[in-house]
Amino acid sequence: MSTTTTQSSEAKTTTRELALSVQNLTTSFRSDRGLVTAVSNVSFDLFKGEALGLVGESGCGKSVTSKSLMRLLPEHVTRYGSDSKVMLGSDNVMKYSNREMRKIRGNRIAMIFQEPMTALNPVFTIGWQLDEALRHHTKLNRADRRKRVVELLDMVEIPNPDKRYGEYPHQLSGGMRQRVVIAMALACEPEILIADEPTTALDVTIQAQILRLMNDLRERTGTAILLITHDLGVVAQTCDRVVVMYAGQVVEQASVGDLFHNPSHPYTRALLQSIPRSGKKEKGKRLATIDGIVPSLLDMPKACRFAERCDCRQPQCDVEMPELVNFSGDRSVRCHFPVHK
């Protein structure tokens, strides 16, 4: 069983057990102009019982990364790197056939999608759709499956679960539909839960409830969570560690505390500065923004991909691609001129 040893802030040695290890993940798509690479050599580890945030603005490769892990991208236009590995225990799921992947999805690794109305089938009841995962992945009989479905609905705090069993998605509120999607993902008690922008379409109150629910379930079941989001506020509330992506690459990895208090990459610093703040001192101040846009996949820079938007740009940044360098424990950064305090 894979483990890794790290040094804590109190200088105590602890051992964490790996749930998932992503190594050199590269995902490209066939187009009229040849292969277009959306995710380039992405590597990170996810440990059991941990919540890991994968953050960055729209177009940075977060969702492509998550769907690559699940092998949900259309195979006729998708190509993965020859050295790409997604290790689930000792198994590289990138080598799995479609049939083998169907046994994994929803069983050992499950996904919460961004919009519950597209994840739920409008013509089938909530109970039928939750029961489907149990039919495929367990040997429970019909009565036991119904009992399990009601337990799952109760677990995600849906009122009157017996009644909701026979209702359709349109009869539920947005927050309740998202709870159903979470219950569906947890039906077979997966080792890993990938949550792709799970609170984007929800109001602030419901968002807080969903995040609390996910944290409670993680503590109760030990499921590892990979949370894909552009919202650093959500990351601060939910995650233990953070992976920051930009233009298809990992540019920084750190614990939540280190990232928020001592960001090393200029892009990470710019993201944190752009978070709206309240208080008298902030009144009337212009909201900080990051000038420019994420480079096009069809015209990706050969050197630093953030250089054109970076306040710390130097001549080296325009001619040489920076490597992702580990400099302290869990901390790594892809920058020629990182800030280390």
Kinemage of the C-alpha trace (Angstrom):
@kinemage 1
@onewidth
@group {chain A} dominant
@subgroup {mainchain}
@vectorlist {calphas} color= white
{ca met a 1} P 0.000 0.000 0.000
{ca ser a 2} L 1.434 3.391 -1.013
{ca thr a 3} L 2.427 5.818 1.703
{ca thr a 4} L 4.466 8.976 1.943
{ca thr a 5} L 6.222 10.567 4.901
{ca thr a 6} L 6.140 14.321 5.498
{ca gln a 7} L 7.429 16.730 8.139
{ca ser a 8} L 4.770 18.667 10.060
{ca ser a 9} L 5.129 22.244 11.322
{ca glu a 10} L 5.756 20.855 14.791
{ca ala a 11} L 8.676 18.824 13.387
{ca lys a 12} L 6.835 15.565 13.968
{ca thr a 13} L 7.023 12.856 11.337
{ca thr a 14} L 3.667 11.583 10.136
{ca thr a 15} L 2.704 9.020 7.543
{ca arg a 16} L -0.155 9.630 5.128
{ca glu a 17} L -1.729 6.964 2.973
{ca leu a 18} L -2.166 7.706 -0.707
{ca ala a 19} L -5.635 7.462 -2.212
{ca leu a 20} L -4.687 8.698 -5.682
{ca ser a 21} L -1.439 9.653 -7.399
{ca val a 22} L -1.526 11.632 -10.654
{ca gln a 23} L 1.763 11.558 -12.560
{ca asn a 24} L 2.589 13.534 -15.716
{ca leu a 25} L -1.019 13.708 -16.872
{ca thr a 26} L -1.168 15.178 -20.370
{ca thr a 27} L -4.476 15.447 -22.219
{ca ser a 28} L -4.743 16.547 -25.843
{ca phe a 29} L -7.598 16.832 -28.313
{ca arg a 30} L -7.551 16.203 -32.044
{ca ser a 31} L -8.527 19.240 -34.106
{ca asp a 32} L -8.278 20.548 -37.665
{ca arg a 33} L -4.936 22.069 -36.632
{ca gly a 34} L -3.575 18.852 -35.159
{ca leu a 35} L -3.281 17.917 -31.480
{ca val a 36} L -4.216 20.663 -29.018
{ca thr a 37} L -2.902 20.090 -25.495
{ca ala a 38} L -5.285 21.235 -22.744
{ca val a 39} L -3.459 19.702 -19.739
{ca ser a 40} L 0.313 19.401 -19.662
{ca asn a 41} L 2.308 17.127 -17.306
{ca val a 42} L 0.052 17.611 -14.280
{ca ser a 43} L 1.179 15.753 -11.150
{ca phe a 44} L -0.232 15.712 -7.624
{ca asp a 45} L -1.098 13.310 -4.813
{ca leu a 46} L -4.384 12.935 -2.943
{ca phe a 47} L -4.284 11.320 0.482
{ca lys a 48} L -6.995 9.330 2.247
{ca gly a 49} L -9.342 11.499 4.300
{ca glu a 50} L -7.942 14.690 2.752
{ca ala a 51} L -9.622 17.498 0.821
{ca leu a 52} L -7.423 18.819 -1.979
{ca gly a 53} L -8.423 21.965 -3.864
{ca leu a 54} L -7.693 22.299 -7.592
{ca val a 55} L -8.039 26.002 -8.400
{ca gly a 56} L -7.590 28.482 -11.226
{ca glu a 57} L -9.649 30.706 -13.499
{ca ser a 58} L -11.857 29.431 -16.326
{ca gly a 59} L -9.883 27.785 -19.108
{ca cys a 60} L -6.917 26.702 -16.975
{ca gly a 61} L -7.615 22.960 -17.333
{ca lys a 62} L -9.328 22.045 -14.053
{ca ser a 63} L -12.359 20.267 -15.504
{ca val a 64} L -10.330 18.555 -18.230
{ca thr a 65} L -8.062 17.223 -15.476
{ca ser a 66} L -10.983 15.879 -13.435
{ca lys a 67} L -12.657 14.241 -16.436
{ca ser a 68} L -9.320 12.752 -17.493
{ca leu a 69} L -9.017 11.085 -14.080
{ca met a 70} L -12.442 9.501 -14.621
{ca arg a 71} L -11.764 8.829 -18.333
{ca leu a 72} L -14.998 10.624 -19.222
{ca leu a 73} L -13.674 12.522 -22.250
{ca pro a 74} L -14.751 11.329 -25.735
{ca glu a 75} L -12.186 8.777 -26.814
{ca his a 76} L -12.380 9.498 -30.547
{ca val a 77} L -10.907 13.004 -30.064
{ca thr a 78} L -8.862 12.557 -26.873
{ca arg a 79} L -5.268 11.427 -26.547
{ca tyr a 80} L -3.348 11.006 -23.290
{ca gly a 81} L 0.414 11.253 -22.873
{ca ser a 82} L 2.333 7.979 -23.141
{ca asp a 83} L 3.815 8.493 -19.647
{ca ser a 84} L 0.561 9.702 -18.044
{ca lys a 85} L -0.389 7.734 -14.942
{ca val a 86} L -3.391 7.897 -12.630
{ca met a 87} L -2.559 5.470 -9.844
{ca leu a 88} L -5.470 4.140 -7.819
{ca gly a 89} L -3.596 2.004 -5.329
{ca ser a 90} L -1.222 -0.067 -7.461
{ca asp a 91} L -3.405 0.215 -10.581
{ca asn a 92} L -2.852 2.710 -13.404
{ca val a 93} L -6.407 3.439 -14.574
{ca met a 94} L -5.071 5.060 -17.761
{ca lys a 95} L -4.398 1.502 -18.936
{ca tyr a 96} L -7.920 0.284 -18.133
{ca ser a 97} L -10.409 -0.705 -20.807
{ca asn a 98} L -13.848 0.937 -20.940
{ca arg a 99} L -15.350 -2.126 -19.279
{ca glu a 100} L -12.822 -1.967 -16.435
{ca met a 101} L -13.451 1.766 -15.987
{ca arg a 102} L -17.207 1.182 -15.652
{ca lys a 103} L -16.451 -1.028 -12.645
{ca ile a 104} L -14.345 1.743 -11.101
{ca arg a 105} L -16.617 4.734 -11.717
{ca gly a 106} L -19.222 5.161 -9.027
{ca asn a 107} L -17.630 2.383 -7.012
{ca arg a 108} L -14.041 3.285 -6.046
{ca ile a 109} L -14.045 6.787 -7.511
{ca ala a 110} L -17.121 8.983 -7.989
{ca met a 111} L -17.873 12.480 -9.257
{ca ile a 112} L -20.189 15.334 -8.312
{ca phe a 113} L -20.925 17.418 -11.395
{ca gln a 114} L -21.350 21.180 -11.518
{ca glu a 115} L -24.996 21.338 -12.578
{ca pro a 116} L -27.284 18.761 -10.924
{ca met a 117} L -30.045 19.141 -13.518
{ca thr a 118} L -27.694 17.805 -16.198
{ca ala a 119} L -26.428 15.035 -13.905
{ca leu a 120} L -29.959 13.817 -13.079
{ca asn a 121} L -32.285 12.277 -15.657
{ca pro a 122} L -35.574 14.251 -15.657
{ca val a 123} L -37.718 11.233 -16.646
{ca phe a 124} L -36.690 8.925 -13.780
{ca thr a 125} L -37.441 9.277 -10.078
{ca ile a 126} L -34.765 10.180 -7.558
{ca gly a 127} L -35.049 6.727 -6.005
{ca trp a 128} L -34.627 4.926 -9.339
{ca gln a 129} L -31.490 6.919 -10.185
{ca leu a 130} L -29.881 6.308 -6.794
{ca asp a 131} L -30.831 2.651 -7.006
{ca glu a 132} L -29.067 2.332 -10.381
{ca ala a 133} L -25.566 2.625 -8.874
{ca leu a 134} L -26.407 0.005 -6.257
{ca arg a 135} L -27.768 -2.361 -8.932
{ca his a 136} L -24.520 -2.170 -10.879
{ca his a 137} L -22.000 -2.261 -8.037
{ca thr a 138} L -23.576 -4.230 -5.181
{ca lys a 139} L -25.379 -7.531 -4.633
{ca leu a 140} L -28.139 -6.036 -2.488
{ca asn a 141} L -31.678 -7.190 -3.177
{ca arg a 142} L -34.438 -4.746 -4.108
{ca ala a 143} L -35.689 -4.172 -0.553
{ca asp a 144} L -32.191 -3.625 0.827
{ca arg a 145} L -31.367 -1.246 -2.018
{ca arg a 146} L -34.439 0.860 -1.246
{ca lys a 147} L -33.456 0.946 2.418
{ca arg a 148} L -29.937 2.034 1.446
{ca val a 149} L -31.274 4.790 -0.857
{ca val a 150} L -33.449 6.198 1.927
{ca glu a 151} L -30.438 6.099 4.275
{ca leu a 152} L -28.368 8.013 1.710
{ca leu a 153} L -31.042 10.679 1.283
{ca asp a 154} L -31.232 11.021 5.043
{ca met a 155} L -27.415 11.198 5.259
{ca val a 156} L -27.330 14.224 2.960
{ca glu a 157} L -30.067 15.860 5.053
{ca ile a 158} L -32.959 15.656 2.601
{ca pro a 159} L -36.223 15.905 4.562
{ca asn a 160} L -38.868 13.172 4.180
{ca pro a 161} L -36.517 10.804 2.309
{ca asp a 162} L -39.255 8.154 1.887
{ca lys a 163} L -41.396 10.691 0.037
{ca arg a 164} L -38.501 12.067 -2.033
{ca tyr a 165} L -37.684 8.529 -3.206
{ca gly a 166} L -40.637 8.646 -5.608
{ca glu a 167} L -40.242 12.260 -6.759
{ca tyr a 168} L -38.653 13.608 -9.943
{ca pro a 169} L -35.720 16.074 -10.163
{ca his a 170} L -37.946 19.013 -11.185
{ca gln a 171} L -39.868 18.644 -7.911
{ca leu a 172} L -36.754 19.441 -5.847
{ca ser a 173} L -34.980 22.744 -5.249
{ca gly a 174} L -31.477 23.354 -6.608
{ca gly a 175} L -29.897 22.686 -3.231
{ca met a 176} L -31.815 19.453 -2.776
{ca arg a 177} L -30.898 18.268 -6.280
{ca gln a 178} L -27.229 18.864 -5.470
{ca arg a 179} L -27.651 16.823 -2.274
{ca val a 180} L -29.134 14.009 -4.365
{ca val a 181} L -26.088 14.133 -6.670
{ca ile a 182} L -23.818 13.908 -3.617
{ca ala a 183} L -25.855 10.977 -2.281
{ca met a 184} L -25.557 9.279 -5.682
{ca ala a 185} L -21.775 9.738 -5.650
{ca leu a 186} L -21.555 8.296 -2.129
{ca ala a 187} L -23.878 5.349 -2.760
{ca cys a 188} L -21.078 2.779 -2.955
{ca glu a 189} L -18.813 4.497 -0.405
{ca pro a 190} L -16.052 5.459 -2.884
{ca glu a 191} L -12.459 5.938 -1.838
{ca ile a 192} L -12.272 9.178 -3.829
{ca leu a 193} L -14.868 11.853 -4.513
{ca ile a 194} L -14.222 14.398 -7.283
{ca ala a 195} L -16.390 17.501 -6.880
{ca asp a 196} L -16.364 19.742 -9.973
{ca glu a 197} L -17.613 23.208 -8.949
{ca pro a 198} L -20.307 21.621 -6.733
{ca thr a 199} L -21.682 24.931 -5.376
{ca thr a 200} L -21.445 27.269 -8.397
{ca ala a 201} L -25.169 27.346 -9.199
{ca leu a 202} L -26.278 27.684 -5.558
{ca asp a 203} L -26.956 30.728 -3.409
{ca val a 204} L -24.600 31.554 -0.532
{ca thr a 205} L -26.711 29.942 2.199
{ca ile a 206} L -27.144 26.646 0.336
{ca gln a 207} L -23.479 26.730 -0.704
{ca ala a 208} L -22.428 26.857 2.961
{ca gln a 209} L -24.723 23.924 3.765
{ca ile a 210} L -23.307 21.805 0.911
{ca leu a 211} L -19.703 22.533 1.961
{ca arg a 212} L -20.492 21.646 5.576
{ca leu a 213} L -22.161 18.451 4.403
{ca met a 214} L -19.115 17.459 2.323
{ca asn a 215} L -16.782 18.092 5.255
{ca asp a 216} L -19.001 16.087 7.617
{ca leu a 217} L -19.140 13.164 5.176
{ca arg a 218} L -15.363 13.233 4.695
{ca glu a 219} L -14.788 13.070 8.453
{ca arg a 220} L -17.412 10.351 8.860
{ca thr a 221} L -16.422 8.085 5.963
{ca gly a 222} L -12.720 8.899 5.363
{ca thr a 223} L -13.382 9.589 1.677
{ca ala a 224} L -10.696 11.691 -0.033
{ca ile a 225} L -12.106 14.725 -1.862
{ca leu a 226} L -10.684 16.490 -4.916
{ca leu a 227} L -12.513 19.828 -5.063
{ca ile a 228} L -12.331 21.667 -8.393
{ca thr a 229} L -13.211 25.340 -8.036
{ca his a 230} L -12.295 28.899 -8.988
{ca asp a 231} L -13.476 30.168 -5.589
{ca leu a 232} L -10.605 30.551 -3.120
{ca gly a 233} L -13.100 31.291 -0.347
{ca val a 234} L -14.513 27.783 -0.786
{ca val a 235} L -10.971 26.371 -0.694
{ca ala a 236} L -10.229 28.193 2.578
{ca gln a 237} L -13.337 26.693 4.196
{ca thr a 238} L -12.971 23.156 2.900
{ca cys a 239} L -9.481 22.073 1.854
{ca asp a 240} L -6.260 20.902 3.501
{ca arg a 241} L -3.977 21.481 0.519
{ca val a 242} L -4.203 23.386 -2.774
{ca val a 243} L -2.996 22.829 -6.332
{ca val a 244} L -3.054 26.004 -8.457
{ca met a 245} L -3.353 25.558 -12.230
{ca tyr a 246} L -2.729 28.025 -15.014
{ca ala a 247} L -2.928 27.402 -18.777
{ca gly a 248} L -2.959 23.627 -18.345
{ca gln a 249} L -0.018 23.459 -15.933
{ca val a 250} L 0.398 23.187 -12.176
{ca val a 251} L 2.071 26.440 -11.066
{ca glu a 252} L 1.971 26.023 -7.282
{ca gln a 253} L 1.177 23.418 -4.614
{ca ala a 254} L 0.954 24.142 -0.888
{ca ser a 255} L -1.052 23.647 2.264
{ca val a 256} L -4.023 26.005 2.596
{ca gly a 257} L -2.307 27.968 5.370
{ca asp a 258} L 0.939 28.403 3.434
{ca leu a 259} L -0.823 29.348 0.218
{ca phe a 260} L -3.011 32.033 1.779
{ca his a 261} L -0.332 33.518 4.035
{ca asn a 262} L 2.725 33.135 1.830
{ca pro a 263} L 1.914 32.628 -1.893
{ca ser a 264} L 5.040 32.063 -4.003
{ca his a 265} L 3.838 32.269 -7.618
{ca pro a 266} L 2.823 35.663 -9.078
{ca tyr a 267} L -0.399 34.125 -10.407
{ca thr a 268} L -1.357 32.811 -6.962
{ca arg a 269} L -0.629 36.222 -5.418
{ca ala a 270} L -2.757 37.906 -8.097
{ca leu a 271} L -5.652 35.489 -7.464
{ca leu a 272} L -5.571 36.194 -3.739
{ca gln a 273} L -5.399 39.970 -4.292
{ca ser a 274} L -8.504 39.801 -6.509
{ca ile a 275} L -10.695 38.369 -3.715
{ca pro a 276} L -13.331 40.968 -2.691
{ca arg a 277} L -12.851 42.170 0.889
{ca ser a 278} L -15.190 43.913 3.314
{ca gly a 279} L -14.494 46.567 5.922
{ca lys a 280} L -14.138 50.322 6.172
{ca lys a 281} L -10.592 50.321 4.810
{ca glu a 282} L -11.777 48.543 1.672
{ca lys a 283} L -14.694 50.891 1.006
{ca gly a 284} L -14.303 52.748 -2.274
{ca lys a 285} L -11.235 50.757 -3.339
{ca arg a 286} L -11.130 49.426 -6.873
{ca leu a 287} L -11.319 45.629 -7.068
{ca ala a 288} L -7.956 44.146 -8.058
{ca thr a 289} L -7.919 42.285 -11.377
{ca ile a 290} L -5.433 40.291 -13.437
{ca asp a 291} L -4.819 42.038 -16.745
{ca gly a 292} L -5.052 39.977 -19.923
{ca ile a 293} L -6.519 36.531 -20.540
{ca val a 294} L -5.416 32.901 -20.372
{ca pro a 295} L -3.432 32.106 -23.566
{ca ser a 296} L -5.197 30.187 -26.311
{ca leu a 297} L -4.620 26.442 -26.527
{ca leu a 298} L -3.885 26.994 -30.215
{ca asp a 299} L -1.101 29.480 -29.469
{ca met a 300} L 0.472 28.469 -26.167
{ca pro a 301} L 3.735 30.263 -25.226
{ca lys a 302} L 6.887 28.139 -25.394
{ca ala a 303} L 8.316 29.823 -22.283
{ca cys a 304} L 6.491 30.941 -19.095
{ca arg a 305} L 2.751 30.829 -19.814
{ca phe a 306} L 1.955 33.571 -17.297
{ca ala a 307} L 4.696 35.973 -18.429
{ca glu a 308} L 2.463 38.331 -20.460
{ca arg a 309} L 0.232 38.969 -17.417
{ca cys a 310} L 2.956 38.984 -14.768
{ca asp a 311} L 4.054 42.080 -12.826
{ca cys a 312} L 7.414 40.412 -12.075
{ca arg a 313} L 8.297 39.595 -15.680
{ca gln a 314} L 12.015 39.320 -16.511
{ca pro a 315} L 13.804 38.571 -19.850
{ca gln a 316} L 14.333 34.939 -18.785
{ca cys a 317} L 10.564 34.475 -18.531
{ca asp a 318} L 10.178 35.072 -22.287
{ca val a 319} L 12.696 32.462 -23.398
{ca glu a 320} L 12.678 29.618 -20.873
{ca met a 321} L 9.908 27.431 -19.481
{ca pro a 322} L 10.178 27.244 -15.656
{ca glu a 323} L 10.133 23.809 -14.032
{ca leu a 324} L 7.877 22.855 -11.127
{ca val a 325} L 10.367 22.823 -8.239
{ca asn a 326} L 9.767 21.475 -4.739
{ca phe a 327} L 11.411 23.755 -2.189
{ca ser a 328} L 9.886 22.842 1.177
{ca gly a 329} L 7.807 19.832 2.280
{ca asp a 330} L 4.528 19.956 0.344
{ca arg a 331} L 5.438 23.264 -1.300
{ca ser a 332} L 6.344 23.492 -4.977
{ca val a 333} L 6.241 26.346 -7.494
{ca arg a 334} L 6.738 26.830 -11.243
{ca cys a 335} L 8.463 30.227 -11.498
{ca his a 336} L 11.906 31.607 -12.314
{ca phe a 337} L 11.544 34.245 -9.584
{ca pro a 338} L 9.291 32.873 -6.814
{ca val a 339} L 8.787 34.670 -3.531
{ca his a 340} L 9.906 32.657 -0.494
{ca lys a 341} L 9.445 34.151 2.956
